[in-house]
């Protein structure tokens, strides 16, 4: 059974940093694109950052310059380092593994979602 599991969310003050982790099953990790999305109340799902199996990356406009993404193939884990966090970064952060790089809305599959991890940026 394929699994995608996020961790690392929590409460952080504005300007602070947080690192999210997403561990995926070995069977898919090395060939799938791993992408972080986020969902906030009243807002559409937003691409935060993604990284292909080959290491190509893509960032959403709101995360460029503040967030970085990396993958550790030995640990089947992708990391999202978030710096200079703002209250508007508050959301449920979801990790996705798919074969349609950065195009989940038009992806016919296969793809897998984790349950998400909450990030709250507040003083």
N, C-alpha and C positions, 0 to 999 in steps of 0.2 A: 504494500500500500504506500503510495506516494504521500509524503508529508512535507509541509511547509510551515515552519514555526518561527514566529517573531518573538523578540524579547528586547528589553532595554528601555521601554517607555517609562514615563513618570512625570513628576512635577519639577519644573525648572524655572528659575527666574529669568526675566528678559535679559538678553545679553549672554546668557549661559550656554553651555554645550551639553550635548547628549549623544550617545552612540547607540544606534539600534543594530540589532543582529537579526539575521534571517537564516535559519538552517534548513536545508532541503535534503531530501533523500538522495543518496549517492547515485541512484539510477538515473536521475535527471539533471543533477546539478551541473555536471561538466559540459552539457550540451545545450542547456536552456539559458535563455536570457532571464536575468533576475531583475525585477523592477519594483521600486517602492512607489506606491500611490498613497494618497491620503484623502480622507473624507471628513468634512466638517459640516455641521448642521446648516442647512440652507444653501450649501454650495455644491457644485458638481464635483465628481471625483477628479482629482488632479494628479498628474504624473509628477513625482518628486525627482526621482533619479533612477536610472537603470544602467545595467552593464551586461553586455553580451558575453557569450562563452569566450570569445576572442579578446575581450577586454575593451571593446568600444563602449563609450558612455554617452548618456544623454541626460540633460538636466532640465527641469521645468524652469520657467522664467523666475519664479519666486525663490528658487533654491540656488540659482547660479551665483557663484562667488562666496556662498556661505556653507554649502554642503559638499561633501565628497563621498564617493562610493567606491568600494573596493571589494574584491572577492578573494577568498582563500580556498583554493581548490582542495587542499589537504584536509580542510575541516568542513568542506561542503557548506560554507557560510559566506554570506555577503554582509558587508557592514555599511551602514549609513552614518557618517559622522556629520553632526549638525552643530554648527557654530553660530554665534550671534543670533540666537533664537529670539523671535518676536512673538507677541501674543497671537498674532494671526497665523502662526505655525501650529497652534493648537488644533489637534485633529486626531482621528484614528488613522494610524499608519498601517498600511497593508502591504504585504510582500506577495508578489506574483512571480510564478515561474512559467514561462511559455516559450513557444517556438516562433513567435511573431514579434520580433524586436520592436518595442516601443509602439506597438499598434494593437493593443488589446481590444479596442472597440471593434476592430475588423478581423479579429482572430477567430478562426474556426476551430482552433484547438490543436493538440491538447494544451491545457493550461491549468494551473493549480493556484489556489489562493490560500493564504494563511488566515488565521482568525483575527489578526491585527493586534496592535499594541497602542495604548493611548499615550499621547504626549500632550501635556498641559503646560503652557508657558504663562506664568502669572506671578506677580509679586505678592 
